[in-house]
Amino acid sequence: MIKEKERRPVAGIPALVSFILLFLSSVGGVIWSVNLLDGPLKVAGIIFFLLLALFFALCFGGLFDVHPNQGVVLQLFGKYVGTARQAGLRWANPFYTKKKISLRARNFETARLKVNDQDGNPIEIAAVVVWRVIDTAEACFQVDNYENYVHMQSEAALRNLATAYPYDAHEESQISLRGATAAIAAHLKTEIQERLAKAGVEVVESRISHLAYAPEIAAVMLQRQQASAIIAARQKIVEGAVGMVEMALDRLSKNKVVNLDEERRAAMVSNLLVVLCGERAAQPVLNTGTIYH
């Protein structure tokens, strides 16, 4: 594998000034040869200073600029030479090919993918991935197009993640796509990073941006969620009602307000549960007789 190695080119401003002065001197040498030399020396002088002027003009092609958070990959006839990261105007061999790669953090949102979760339910899922290049040599030479590689591998990792977890948790300790967002985001980041390591890319952050059941089962799943919510609410109501009935019977027995036999206790428990668990307010009935009539 090709790893990045830093290259420190010559400072560009002194090189630019030097080449301008040398080029002008060469042009002046041509003029001097034309006006002051004769015979073979004149021809030789003109040729020499013209070649010198062409050489210094060629040297201008070695100037290039490096922006902050940018790397310039240098190659000599296909061979990797190094990467310049120092910002500013720089100069290197004019025959170097120079490819600029941004080192800034970038982000994109994947397409909405339709996949099956762990339970086999079709869902729609999308994610936002924040990434940056940390090794310009790997990004340039290990993969054909590192930006396209990041997009494709991120979507593949998201598909794999969606099939590993259910949409909703059926147990309290179970991790689900909807219920454990932090754990899912950490898993997604690790999954994408493993796939992008060879491309010299670091995943800064990744989070699910869209999660929903597929349209064909959305209505059914909504009813299921509503039923689950109703059952959970009923369980809480029943637990509270039973506790209140127990407390009422204990207080009545402890304070000796009234002594009830088993039949009357059962009737009282039934009435209290109806009152406490009913969806509508109970209508009171006044008993004008005795406890048994």
C-alpha positions as CSV (number, residue, x, y, z in Angstrom):
1,M,0.0,0.0,0.0
2,I,1.2,3.5,-0.8
3,K,1.3,5.7,2.3
4,E,1.5,9.5,2.3
5,K,4.9,11.1,2.7
6,E,5.3,14.8,3.2
7,R,7.2,16.9,0.7
8,R,8.3,20.4,1.5
9,P,8.7,22.4,-1.8
10,V,10.7,25.6,-2.2
11,A,9.0,28.8,-1.1
12,G,7.2,30.3,-4.1
13,I,7.7,34.0,-3.7
14,P,11.5,34.0,-3.7
15,A,11.5,31.5,-6.5
16,L,9.1,33.7,-8.5
17,V,11.2,36.9,-8.0
18,S,14.4,35.0,-8.9
19,F,12.9,33.5,-12.1
20,I,11.6,36.9,-13.2
21,L,15.0,38.5,-12.7
22,L,16.8,35.6,-14.5
23,F,14.4,35.6,-17.4
24,L,14.8,39.4,-17.9
25,S,18.6,38.9,-17.7
26,S,18.4,36.3,-20.4
27,V,16.3,38.5,-22.6
28,G,18.8,41.3,-22.0
29,G,21.6,38.9,-22.9
30,V,19.9,38.2,-26.3
31,I,19.7,42.0,-26.9
32,W,23.3,42.4,-25.9
33,S,24.4,39.6,-28.2
34,V,22.5,41.2,-31.1
35,N,23.9,44.7,-30.6
36,L,27.4,44.2,-29.4
37,L,28.7,40.8,-30.7
38,D,29.8,39.9,-34.3
39,G,30.3,36.8,-36.3
40,P,30.1,33.4,-34.7
41,L,30.1,34.8,-31.2
42,K,26.9,36.7,-32.0
43,V,25.1,33.6,-33.1
44,A,26.4,31.6,-30.2
45,G,25.4,34.3,-27.7
46,I,21.9,34.6,-29.1
47,I,21.4,30.8,-29.0
48,F,22.8,30.6,-25.5
49,F,20.7,33.4,-24.0
50,L,17.5,32.2,-25.9
51,L,17.9,28.7,-24.5
52,L,18.5,30.3,-21.0
53,A,15.4,32.4,-21.4
54,L,13.3,29.3,-22.4
55,F,14.7,27.4,-19.4
56,F,13.7,30.1,-16.9
57,A,10.3,30.4,-18.7
58,L,9.8,26.7,-18.2
59,C,10.7,27.1,-14.5
60,F,7.5,29.2,-14.1
61,G,5.5,26.0,-14.6
62,G,6.8,24.7,-11.3
63,L,4.9,27.3,-9.3
64,F,1.7,26.2,-7.6
65,D,-0.5,27.3,-4.7
66,V,-1.6,25.3,-1.7
67,H,-4.7,26.4,0.1
68,P,-5.3,25.8,3.8
69,N,-6.5,22.3,4.5
70,Q,-5.5,21.1,1.1
71,G,-2.9,18.6,0.0
72,V,-1.1,18.6,-3.4
73,V,0.0,15.1,-4.6
74,L,3.2,15.3,-6.6
75,Q,4.1,12.7,-9.2
76,L,7.1,12.5,-11.6
77,F,6.2,10.5,-14.7
78,G,3.7,8.4,-12.8
79,K,5.9,7.9,-9.7
80,Y,4.6,9.2,-6.4
81,V,7.1,11.8,-5.0
82,G,5.2,13.2,-2.0
83,T,2.4,15.5,-0.8
84,A,2.8,19.2,-0.2
85,R,0.6,20.5,2.7
86,Q,2.2,23.9,3.5
87,A,-0.2,26.6,2.5
88,G,1.0,29.4,0.2
89,L,2.8,29.7,-3.1
90,R,5.3,26.9,-3.6
91,W,7.7,25.8,-6.3
92,A,8.6,22.2,-7.3
93,N,10.1,20.5,-10.4
94,P,8.1,21.8,-13.4
95,F,7.8,18.2,-14.7
96,Y,5.9,17.1,-11.6
97,T,2.2,16.5,-12.1
98,K,0.2,18.1,-9.3
99,K,-3.2,16.9,-8.1
100,K,-5.0,18.9,-5.4
101,I,-7.0,17.1,-2.8
102,S,-9.2,18.8,-0.2
103,L,-8.6,17.9,3.4
104,R,-11.6,19.7,4.7
105,A,-14.5,17.9,6.4
106,R,-17.3,17.1,4.0
107,N,-20.7,15.6,4.5
108,F,-23.4,14.1,2.4
109,E,-26.8,12.3,2.9
110,T,-27.3,8.9,1.4
111,A,-30.3,8.1,-0.7
112,R,-33.3,6.7,1.1
113,L,-32.7,3.0,0.9
114,K,-35.5,0.4,1.1
115,V,-34.3,-2.6,3.1
116,N,-35.6,-5.3,5.5
117,D,-34.9,-5.0,9.2
118,Q,-33.9,-7.9,11.4
119,D,-37.5,-9.0,11.7
120,G,-38.0,-8.9,7.9
121,N,-40.1,-5.7,7.9
122,P,-39.5,-3.4,4.9
123,I,-38.2,0.0,6.1
124,E,-36.8,3.2,4.6
125,I,-33.6,4.4,6.0
126,A,-31.0,7.2,5.2
127,A,-28.0,8.6,7.0
128,V,-25.8,11.7,7.1
129,V,-22.0,11.0,6.9
130,V,-19.3,13.5,7.8
131,W,-15.9,12.6,6.5
132,R,-12.5,13.9,5.5
133,V,-9.3,12.7,3.7
134,I,-6.4,12.1,6.1
135,D,-4.0,10.2,3.7
136,T,-3.8,11.8,0.2
137,A,-1.7,9.0,-1.2
138,E,-4.2,6.3,-0.4
139,A,-7.1,8.5,-1.5
140,C,-5.4,9.1,-4.9
141,F,-3.8,5.7,-5.6
142,Q,-5.7,3.0,-3.6
143,V,-9.1,3.6,-5.1
144,D,-10.3,4.9,-8.5
145,N,-12.5,7.7,-7.3
146,Y,-12.4,8.2,-3.6
147,E,-15.5,10.4,-3.4
148,N,-17.7,7.9,-5.3
149,Y,-16.1,5.1,-3.2
150,V,-17.1,6.9,0.0
151,H,-20.7,7.3,-1.2
152,M,-21.1,3.7,-2.3
153,Q,-19.5,2.1,0.7
154,S,-21.5,4.3,3.1
155,E,-24.7,3.1,1.5
156,A,-23.5,-0.5,1.7
157,A,-22.7,-0.2,5.4
158,L,-26.1,1.4,6.0
159,R,-27.9,-1.5,4.4
160,N,-25.9,-4.0,6.5
161,L,-26.7,-2.0,9.6
162,A,-30.4,-2.0,8.9
163,T,-30.6,-5.8,8.5
164,A,-28.7,-6.3,11.9
165,Y,-31.3,-4.6,14.1
166,P,-35.1,-4.5,14.4
167,Y,-37.0,-1.3,13.8
168,D,-38.6,-1.5,17.2
169,A,-37.4,-3.3,20.3
170,H,-39.6,-6.1,21.6
171,E,-37.7,-6.3,24.9
172,E,-36.3,-3.6,27.1
173,S,-32.6,-4.8,26.8
174,Q,-32.9,-5.1,23.0
175,I,-31.2,-2.5,20.7
176,S,-33.4,-1.2,18.0
177,L,-33.0,1.3,15.1
178,R,-35.6,3.6,16.6
179,G,-34.9,3.3,20.3
180,A,-31.1,3.3,20.6
181,T,-29.9,6.1,18.4
182,A,-26.5,6.6,20.1
183,A,-25.6,2.9,19.9
184,I,-26.8,2.7,16.2
185,A,-24.8,5.8,15.3
186,A,-21.6,4.4,16.9
187,H,-22.1,1.1,15.1
188,L,-22.7,2.8,11.7
189,K,-19.6,5.0,12.1
190,T,-17.5,1.9,12.9
191,E,-19.0,0.0,10.0
192,I,-18.3,2.8,7.5
193,Q,-14.8,3.4,8.8
194,E,-13.8,-0.2,8.3
195,R,-14.9,0.0,4.7
196,L,-13.1,3.4,4.0
197,A,-9.8,2.7,5.8
198,K,-8.1,1.7,2.6
199,A,-9.1,4.9,0.9
200,G,-7.3,7.2,3.4
201,V,-10.6,8.5,4.7
202,E,-11.7,9.2,8.3
203,V,-15.3,9.2,9.3
204,V,-15.9,12.1,11.6
205,E,-19.6,11.4,12.4
206,S,-22.5,9.4,11.0
207,R,-26.1,9.5,12.0
208,I,-29.5,8.2,10.7
209,S,-31.4,11.1,9.2
210,H,-34.5,9.2,8.0
211,L,-36.2,6.1,9.4
212,A,-39.7,4.9,8.6
213,Y,-41.6,1.8,7.7
214,A,-42.1,1.3,4.0
215,P,-45.4,2.8,2.7
216,E,-47.0,-0.6,2.0
217,I,-46.9,-1.6,5.7
218,A,-46.8,1.8,7.4
219,A,-50.6,1.8,8.2
220,V,-50.4,-1.7,9.6
221,M,-47.4,-0.9,11.7
222,L,-49.0,2.2,13.0
223,Q,-51.9,0.2,14.2
224,R,-49.5,-2.2,15.8
225,Q,-47.7,0.6,17.6
226,Q,-51.0,2.1,18.8
227,A,-52.0,-1.3,20.1
228,S,-48.7,-1.7,21.9
229,A,-49.1,1.7,23.4
230,I,-52.7,0.9,24.6
231,I,-51.5,-2.4,26.1
232,A,-48.7,-0.7,27.9
233,A,-51.0,2.0,29.2
234,R,-53.5,-0.6,30.4
235,Q,-50.8,-2.5,32.2
236,K,-49.9,0.7,34.1
237,I,-53.6,1.4,34.9
238,V,-54.2,-2.2,36.1
239,E,-51.0,-2.1,38.3
240,G,-52.1,1.2,39.8
241,A,-55.7,0.0,40.3
242,V,-54.6,-3.2,42.1
243,G,-52.4,-1.3,44.4
244,M,-55.2,1.2,45.2
245,V,-57.6,-1.7,45.9
246,E,-55.1,-3.4,48.2
247,M,-54.5,-0.2,50.0
248,A,-58.2,0.4,50.4
249,L,-58.9,-3.0,51.8
250,D,-56.0,-2.9,54.2
251,R,-57.1,0.5,55.5
252,L,-60.6,-0.6,56.0
253,S,-59.5,-3.7,57.8
254,K,-56.9,-2.0,59.9
255,N,-59.2,0.8,61.0
256,K,-62.0,-1.6,61.5
257,V,-64.4,0.5,59.5
258,V,-66.3,-2.5,58.3
259,N,-65.8,-6.2,58.3
260,L,-66.4,-7.9,55.0
261,D,-66.7,-11.5,54.2
262,E,-65.1,-13.1,51.2
263,E,-68.1,-12.6,48.9
264,R,-68.4,-8.9,49.8
265,R,-64.7,-8.4,49.5
266,A,-64.8,-9.9,46.0
267,A,-67.7,-7.6,45.1
268,M,-65.9,-4.6,46.4
269,V,-62.7,-5.5,44.5
270,S,-64.7,-5.9,41.3
271,N,-66.5,-2.6,41.8
272,L,-63.3,-0.7,42.5
273,L,-61.5,-2.2,39.6
274,V,-64.4,-1.2,37.3
275,V,-64.3,2.3,38.6
276,L,-60.5,2.7,38.4
277,C,-59.9,0.9,35.1
278,G,-63.0,2.1,33.2
279,E,-62.6,4.5,30.3
280,R,-65.6,6.5,31.4
281,A,-66.6,7.9,34.8
282,A,-68.7,5.5,36.8
283,Q,-72.2,6.5,37.8
284,P,-72.6,6.3,41.6
285,V,-75.4,4.1,43.1
286,L,-76.6,4.9,46.6
287,N,-77.4,1.9,48.7
288,T,-80.4,2.7,51.0
289,G,-80.6,-0.8,52.5
290,T,-78.2,-2.8,54.6
291,I,-74.9,-4.2,53.5
292,Y,-76.7,-7.5,52.6
293,H,-80.0,-6.1,51.2
